Each structure stands twice: as structure tokens, then as C-alpha cells.
Amino acid sequence: MKTGFLFQGATTALAVLFISAGAAVAEPAKYPTFGKIERLDPALDKLIPADAKLEKLAEGFTWSEGPVWIRGGGYLLFSDVPKNTIFKWKEGEGITEFMKPSGYTGATPRGGEPGSNGLTVDGKGRLVLCEHGDRRIARLEKNGTKTTLADRYLGKRFNSPNDLVIKSNGDIYFTDPPYGLEGGNKSPVKELAHNGVYRVAKNGDVTLLTSELPYPNGIAFSPDEKTLYVAVSDAKAVWMAYDVKRDGTIANGRIFFDATAKTKKLPGYPDGMKVDKAGNLFATGPGGILVFNRDGKHLGTINTGEPTGNCAWGNDGSTLYITANHYLCRIRTSTRAKGF
């Protein structure tokens, strides 16, 4: 179903056909640009070209989140959490509604953030969702039905699974803050005393990896899967790094980067993130997308000027799609994600 979301003006209309050397060729659509690239270290120049622009693909969302590139179809999916909707964006087609409801199927109307948040695909290309309202990790099957992969720990319902990443062996790692509960930590329906980071094994067993983070949010693996990164959206705004042990649990938690001072001046907190094939971290946080090398050195920022929720690699693995508040945008890079 087509939504009412529109691109910005005629410059973002569908591709225009023109005749060249007797053949019809599609001219790429042009989108408005915004934001700026803040370069703190020359190493950023090898990751983001000097002429790179942040393109605004669509707008009008309440809070855009959880982008994922669907390689088989050549399109992007992303969540609008308050609208309980997953949207689809495809070059030349724009925005369409992909799934509603996306994360809350209850009969009682509710406010807050009920929809899906983080999205990813498994090894078979199936969509896997963090569902706030239904408080579970779910998988969309090829026939359109959903399978609950995990919704409880020790018999108690999760708070509101927020973001996730799938290890190469099929294990799902996810964060479970209280953002999807009306009232947050004070919600009367909150069953777990903690906000946790979990692993769901292929056999369905759920393991609590840590309960020490007040508001765990974005999550990602290093390319070799030996390090797990977790964003913390708290007054002490940090990205944590953990060693991943052979049994899949984590150890040796340490601060990868502390952005607390930046949150006093710039919009946003540590949130979703992705890693390129060299181990550089592209992490949403104060100001937009902060780019770190694998040693935690801040190389620069893709400044969106907006609270920025998440990002995902797409196309050939070098285009970074970004969900920034009310917007969907992208930037072309000189690096590439693992696996593309």
C-alpha cells in the first residue's frame, strides 16, 4: 500500500528517461542533501570520499529505526516504532508500507513505542524482528506467518527487545531495554528487574549475557566475531566492548568510547551501529554517525543534525543507509561491509 510520504520536490521524482546513442537510459534520481561530514583524522578520508553527500531519501516518520537491506529484492526495510509499521524503500519506487502491525498485535490500543525496532535477516534470508509491543524476537516466514524465537527469560517476559545481531553460527544476540514499555522501568507490566543483553541459541535456549548495563541499545559484532559492541543510552553514554568466549558468552567488558560530554552539546545518544569489513565502527550517537577505528579512535562524524537511531549497509555493501529521527537518508562510502 502506498503511503502519503513524499520525496522533496520534483528533483526526487522517479528516474527520468532520456535518449543517448539511440538507447533509452535511466537517469538516477537526485535527492536533496543535508548535514555535513566532520573529519577529525585523515584516516576518515579512506572511508568517506571528499565529495560524499548525505542524501535525504524520504521524510515524515515519527521515529525511524532498524534499517536492513534485503539483498534478494534490492530494497531497504526499516521500522517506524511509534507507528507500529515497517516501511519499504526501493530506488525508483520510493516508500511503501511493508507491514502493519509490525511489533504490537494486542487488541488494546496503546501509545508509546509499540512497533518493531531492530531488524536483520538470518542465513536463509528471513526477516528477524525485535518487537517492542509483543515483547519478543520473531521471525517472518516465507509464507507470511511469524514464529516466536524468544519471548521470556526464566519464565518472565522480556521488557521490549530493541536491537539484534545474528552470529555466523545462527545465534541471536539482542538488547532488552524498557523503551517499549509504557512507563519504562516503572511500568507495572515489567516482569524482569534488570535490563539485559541476551543470546538465543539455535535450539531456543536463552542466556543472559549481562544485566549490568542500565539501558543497553545498539549491538554489533567485529568482523571476526571475537568482540561484541553494545551501546548504552544512559546519562553515562558509552559504547561497551566485550570479548566473545568460545561458549558464546561474553567477558572483559570495557568502555570502547565515552560520548557523555558530547550528549551535552549534540542531539542523540549511543544507539544502533554497524561495522565494516576492516572493523571500523559506524555508530549512531550524539550528532549523527560517529566513525571509530577498531581501537576506539574517533575518526569523524557524519553529522545529520538529528537524533539518529540506526544504520545499515546496502546495495553493493558500500552504501550506508541511516534512520535519523523523521528521515531516511544514505551516504556512499569507500569502504564495504563484510559479506558483500
Backbone torsions as a table, in degrees:
resi	resn	phi	psi	omega
1	MET	NA	131.9	178.3
2	LYS	-71.1	140.4	175.6
3	THR	-96.2	177.0	178.2
4	GLY	-88.0	5.9	-177.6
5	PHE	-74.9	135.0	-176.6
6	LEU	-120.9	149.6	171.4
7	PHE	-74.1	168.7	-177.1
8	GLN	-81.8	96.8	169.7
9	GLY	71.9	-178.0	-174.8
10	ALA	-68.7	-21.5	-178.3
11	THR	-66.9	-16.7	179.9
12	THR	-108.8	22.8	175.1
13	ALA	-68.0	171.1	178.0
14	LEU	-59.5	157.9	-175.4
15	ALA	-53.3	140.5	-179.8
16	VAL	-93.6	135.4	178.7
17	LEU	-90.8	138.3	175.1
18	PHE	-139.3	161.9	-175.9
19	ILE	-101.1	124.7	178.4
20	SER	-137.4	124.5	179.6
21	ALA	53.2	35.8	174.8
22	GLY	81.6	5.1	-178.6
23	ALA	-125.6	147.3	177.1
24	ALA	-81.5	127.0	-179.6
25	VAL	-125.5	136.6	-179.7
26	ALA	-83.2	123.2	176.6
27	GLU	-85.1	128.2	-178.4
28	PRO	-58.4	142.8	176.7
29	ALA	-64.0	149.8	176.4
30	LYS	-110.4	134.2	-177.3
31	TYR	-117.2	152.6	176.0
32	PRO	-65.3	148.5	178.6
33	THR	-111.8	156.5	-180.0
34	PHE	-157.5	178.2	178.5
35	GLY	71.4	-169.3	179.4
36	LYS	-157.9	162.4	177.5
37	ILE	-104.8	121.1	177.3
38	GLU	-99.2	116.2	-174.2
39	ARG	-105.0	113.8	-178.0
40	LEU	-102.3	-18.0	-176.2
41	ASP	-145.6	139.4	179.5
42	PRO	-57.5	-22.2	179.6
43	ALA	-62.6	-23.9	178.9
44	LEU	-66.0	-28.1	-177.7
45	ASP	-63.4	-24.7	178.2
46	LYS	-81.2	-12.7	-178.6
47	LEU	-104.9	-35.1	-178.6
48	ILE	-128.2	116.8	-176.6
49	PRO	-59.7	155.4	-178.5
50	ALA	-61.7	-30.2	-177.8
51	ASP	-98.4	12.5	-178.1
52	ALA	-64.7	139.3	178.9
53	LYS	-125.3	144.4	175.1
54	LEU	-87.1	113.8	-175.8
55	GLU	-97.3	134.5	175.9
56	LYS	-92.4	111.6	-175.7
57	LEU	-88.1	-34.4	-178.5
58	ALA	-162.9	161.7	-179.9
59	GLU	-150.1	176.7	178.4
60	GLY	103.3	9.4	-179.3
61	PHE	-87.8	158.9	178.6
62	THR	-81.5	-51.1	173.9
63	TRP	-154.9	102.8	-176.6
64	SER	-84.1	142.7	-172.5
65	GLU	-156.1	169.2	164.6
66	GLY	56.8	42.1	-177.4
67	PRO	-67.0	147.4	174.6
68	VAL	-148.4	136.6	179.6
69	TRP	-89.2	127.9	177.9
70	ILE	-96.7	99.8	-170.1
71	ARG	-66.7	-34.9	-179.7
72	GLY	-66.0	-27.4	-177.8
73	GLY	-108.5	-10.7	-179.8
74	GLY	67.5	41.3	179.2
75	TYR	-144.4	167.9	-179.2
76	LEU	-110.5	138.8	169.2
77	LEU	-112.9	147.4	175.4
78	PHE	-157.0	158.6	-176.2
79	SER	-95.5	143.9	159.1
80	ASP	-110.9	102.1	-167.5
81	VAL	-64.1	-50.6	179.6
82	PRO	-63.8	-29.7	-178.8
83	LYS	-85.3	0.0	175.6
84	ASN	55.2	43.4	-172.2
85	THR	-140.8	141.8	166.3
86	ILE	-104.3	130.2	177.6
87	PHE	-106.9	155.3	176.7
88	LYS	-115.9	135.0	172.8
89	TRP	-124.1	132.3	176.5
90	LYS	-137.8	138.1	178.8
91	GLU	-55.4	130.1	179.3
92	GLY	86.0	-13.8	179.6
93	GLU	-116.7	-25.4	180.0
94	GLY	78.1	-146.5	-173.1
95	ILE	-95.6	132.6	169.1
96	THR	-133.9	158.5	177.0
97	GLU	-81.5	125.7	-177.3
98	PHE	-98.6	-40.8	-177.7
99	MET	-154.3	128.3	172.5
100	LYS	-151.4	123.0	2.7
101	PRO	-74.5	151.2	-177.8
102	SER	-104.9	-25.2	-175.5
103	GLY	-144.1	-6.2	178.3
104	TYR	-138.8	117.8	-178.1
105	THR	-114.8	12.1	-179.5
106	GLY	-67.5	157.7	-178.8
107	ALA	-82.4	-21.4	-178.4
108	THR	-86.3	120.7	178.4
109	PRO	-58.9	144.1	-179.7
110	ARG	-148.5	160.5	178.3
111	GLY	-104.5	-150.4	177.7
112	GLY	73.1	-136.5	-176.0
113	GLU	-123.1	78.5	-172.5
114	PRO	-85.6	-17.3	-168.7
115	GLY	-80.9	-172.8	173.0
116	SER	-67.6	156.6	176.3
117	ASN	-122.9	-101.3	-179.2
118	GLY	-64.8	140.4	177.6
119	LEU	-129.6	146.9	172.6
120	THR	-153.3	177.7	175.2
121	VAL	-123.4	146.4	179.8
122	ASP	-89.0	-174.7	-176.3
123	GLY	-64.7	-16.1	178.5
124	LYS	-103.0	10.0	177.3
125	GLY	80.4	12.7	179.8
126	ARG	-87.3	142.5	179.9
127	LEU	-73.7	132.1	176.4
128	VAL	-119.7	132.0	-169.3
129	LEU	-122.4	143.3	162.5
130	CYS	-91.6	117.6	-176.3
131	GLU	-109.8	112.4	-179.3
132	HIS	-62.7	-58.2	-171.6
133	GLY	-65.9	-41.3	178.9
134	ASP	-86.4	-3.7	168.6
135	ARG	57.7	52.5	-175.3
136	ARG	-154.6	167.1	165.1
137	ILE	-100.3	125.0	-176.3
138	ALA	-129.0	159.2	177.9
139	ARG	-123.7	133.8	175.8
140	LEU	-88.1	118.5	-178.3
141	GLU	-82.2	165.5	-177.3
142	LYS	-63.2	-25.3	-179.8
143	ASN	-88.5	4.9	177.0
144	GLY	93.4	-7.3	176.8
145	THR	-84.0	165.7	178.2
146	LYS	-114.8	144.8	175.4
147	THR	-116.9	128.8	175.3
148	THR	-76.8	120.6	178.4
149	LEU	-91.3	-32.6	176.7
150	ALA	-166.3	136.1	175.8
151	ASP	-141.2	1.2	-177.7
152	ARG	-146.1	153.4	170.6
153	TYR	-127.7	120.7	-176.4
154	LEU	52.5	39.1	176.2
155	GLY	83.8	-4.3	-179.0
156	LYS	-106.4	140.1	-176.4
157	ARG	-67.4	144.3	173.1
158	PHE	-62.1	163.0	176.0
159	ASN	-71.3	-73.5	177.7
160	SER	-166.3	88.9	-179.2
161	PRO	-47.0	133.3	-165.8
162	ASN	-112.8	-50.4	-178.6
163	ASP	-146.5	157.0	-172.5
164	LEU	-151.6	160.3	174.7
165	VAL	-147.0	142.9	-178.6
166	ILE	-107.8	124.5	177.4
167	LYS	-71.3	160.2	-176.7
168	SER	-62.4	-22.2	178.1
169	ASN	-85.6	0.5	178.4
170	GLY	99.5	-10.3	178.0
171	ASP	-68.0	139.9	-179.8
172	ILE	-104.2	126.9	175.3
173	TYR	-109.6	132.2	-177.7
174	PHE	-149.1	160.1	178.6
175	THR	-105.0	152.1	-175.0
176	ASP	-138.2	70.7	173.7
177	PRO	-79.5	-178.2	-177.7
178	PRO	-99.3	16.3	-171.9
179	TYR	-60.4	-30.3	-178.6
180	GLY	-83.9	-5.5	177.3
181	LEU	-88.5	130.7	174.7
182	GLU	-66.8	115.9	-175.0
183	GLY	101.5	-6.2	176.6
184	GLY	59.0	-132.5	-178.3
185	ASN	-62.7	-21.3	-178.6
186	LYS	-92.8	4.1	-178.6
187	SER	-61.3	135.1	178.6
188	PRO	-68.3	-15.0	-179.9
189	VAL	-98.2	3.7	177.1
190	LYS	-70.6	123.0	-175.2
191	GLU	-101.2	-27.5	-179.4
192	LEU	-97.2	136.3	-178.5
193	ALA	-72.0	-23.3	-175.1
194	HIS	-110.2	169.6	167.8
195	ASN	-113.1	123.7	-165.9
196	GLY	-123.8	171.7	167.8
197	VAL	-116.7	131.1	-171.4
198	TYR	-129.1	162.8	170.2
199	ARG	-125.5	133.6	173.3
200	VAL	-109.7	113.5	179.1
201	ALA	-74.2	165.5	-178.2
202	LYS	-60.1	-27.6	179.0
203	ASN	-85.2	2.6	177.6
204	GLY	95.1	-7.8	179.4
205	ASP	-65.4	135.8	-178.8
206	VAL	-108.2	127.3	179.5
207	THR	-118.8	129.6	172.9
208	LEU	-79.2	120.1	-178.4
209	LEU	-88.3	-40.2	174.9
210	THR	-159.4	144.1	174.1
211	SER	-120.1	16.4	-173.0
212	GLU	-90.8	-8.7	-178.0
213	LEU	-95.7	127.3	-175.1
214	PRO	-65.4	-41.5	179.9
215	TYR	-139.5	74.6	177.5
216	PRO	-65.6	142.0	-172.7
217	ASN	-135.6	-103.4	-178.9
218	GLY	-67.6	157.8	-176.4
219	ILE	-150.6	142.2	-179.2
220	ALA	-160.2	155.8	174.4
221	PHE	-102.6	150.6	165.4
222	SER	-67.3	161.7	-177.3
223	PRO	-56.9	-33.7	179.6
224	ASP	-88.1	1.0	178.0
225	GLU	62.6	19.3	177.6
226	LYS	-91.0	-11.4	178.6
227	THR	-128.5	134.9	175.0
228	LEU	-111.9	127.8	177.1
229	TYR	-102.7	138.2	176.7
230	VAL	-134.6	127.6	176.3
231	ALA	-84.2	145.3	178.5
232	VAL	-122.9	114.0	-177.3
233	SER	-97.7	72.0	-176.1
234	ASP	-130.8	178.7	176.5
235	ALA	-55.6	-38.4	170.0
236	LYS	-92.8	96.2	-170.4
237	ALA	-90.9	107.4	-174.7
238	VAL	-137.5	162.2	163.7
239	TRP	-107.8	130.0	178.4
240	MET	-100.2	151.3	173.2
241	ALA	-125.0	139.3	-179.4
242	TYR	-131.4	146.0	169.3
243	ASP	-76.6	136.9	176.9
244	VAL	-97.0	119.3	-177.6
245	LYS	-81.5	167.4	-177.5
246	ARG	-60.9	-31.1	-179.8
247	ASP	-84.2	4.4	177.4
248	GLY	91.5	-8.5	176.1
249	THR	-82.3	176.9	-175.3
250	ILE	-123.1	157.9	-177.8
251	ALA	-154.1	170.7	173.9
252	ASN	57.2	50.1	178.4
253	GLY	-66.2	132.9	178.1
254	ARG	-147.7	158.5	179.7
255	ILE	-75.4	121.4	177.3
256	PHE	-81.0	-43.4	176.6
257	PHE	-157.5	137.4	180.0
258	ASP	-106.4	115.1	-178.4
259	ALA	-107.3	16.5	-174.9
260	THR	-56.0	-45.5	-178.6
261	ALA	-63.4	-34.6	-178.5
262	LYS	-68.5	-29.7	-179.1
263	THR	-68.3	-17.7	178.4
264	LYS	-75.4	-19.2	-173.7
265	LYS	-118.1	-22.4	-172.0
266	LEU	-127.1	150.9	-179.8
267	PRO	-74.4	141.8	173.9
268	GLY	105.0	159.8	178.4
269	TYR	-130.5	164.9	175.9
270	PRO	-52.7	130.4	-174.5
271	ASP	-143.1	-133.5	-175.8
272	GLY	-69.1	158.6	-177.1
273	MET	-157.5	159.8	174.5
274	LYS	-139.4	158.6	-176.7
275	VAL	-120.1	140.3	176.1
276	ASP	-86.9	177.6	-173.7
277	LYS	-67.1	-19.6	178.6
278	ALA	-91.1	-3.4	179.1
279	GLY	94.5	6.4	174.0
280	ASN	-73.5	139.9	-175.5
281	LEU	-103.3	125.2	175.1
282	PHE	-106.3	103.6	-166.6
283	ALA	-122.9	124.7	176.1
284	THR	-69.7	139.7	-177.3
285	GLY	-174.7	-159.7	-177.4
286	PRO	-55.4	117.3	177.3
287	GLY	98.6	-23.5	-178.5
288	GLY	148.2	-121.2	178.7
289	ILE	-108.2	111.6	175.8
290	LEU	-87.7	133.5	-178.5
291	VAL	-108.6	123.5	-179.8
292	PHE	-120.0	147.2	166.6
293	ASN	-80.8	176.6	-172.9
294	ARG	-70.3	-10.7	176.0
295	ASP	-92.2	2.1	178.2
296	GLY	88.1	13.5	177.4
297	LYS	-82.4	129.3	-179.7
298	HIS	-78.9	111.2	-176.0
299	LEU	-88.6	-25.3	-178.7
300	GLY	163.5	-179.2	-175.7
301	THR	-137.7	134.1	167.0
302	ILE	-85.2	98.5	-170.8
303	ASN	-85.4	109.8	178.8
304	THR	-87.2	-19.6	-174.9
305	GLY	74.9	8.5	-176.0
306	GLU	-132.2	153.1	165.7
307	PRO	-57.0	129.3	-170.0
308	THR	-121.5	125.7	-169.6
309	GLY	-90.0	-42.1	-173.7
310	ASN	-167.2	176.3	-179.7
311	CYS	-153.6	164.5	-179.8
312	ALA	-159.4	143.9	175.3
313	TRP	-77.7	144.3	178.8
314	GLY	-149.0	-174.3	-176.2
315	ASN	56.9	-116.1	179.4
316	ASP	-91.4	10.7	179.9
317	GLY	95.7	0.8	-180.0
318	SER	-110.2	-7.1	177.2
319	THR	-94.7	127.5	179.6
320	LEU	-102.5	115.8	175.1
321	TYR	-90.5	140.1	-171.5
322	ILE	-132.6	131.7	171.5
323	THR	-101.6	114.9	-174.6
324	ALA	-127.2	93.8	176.2
325	ASN	61.0	-109.3	-177.5
326	HIS	-89.0	3.0	-168.1
327	TYR	-121.0	155.5	164.1
328	LEU	-116.0	128.1	-177.7
329	CYS	-142.1	176.2	179.1
330	ARG	-154.5	160.9	174.7
331	ILE	-144.1	140.9	179.5
332	ARG	-91.9	133.2	-175.3
333	THR	-115.0	175.2	175.9
334	SER	-103.9	5.1	178.1
335	THR	-111.4	-173.9	-176.6
336	ARG	-153.6	150.9	177.6
337	ALA	-77.5	154.7	174.9
338	LYS	-63.2	139.2	174.0
339	GLY	94.7	-7.6	179.0
340	PHE	-95.0	NA	NA
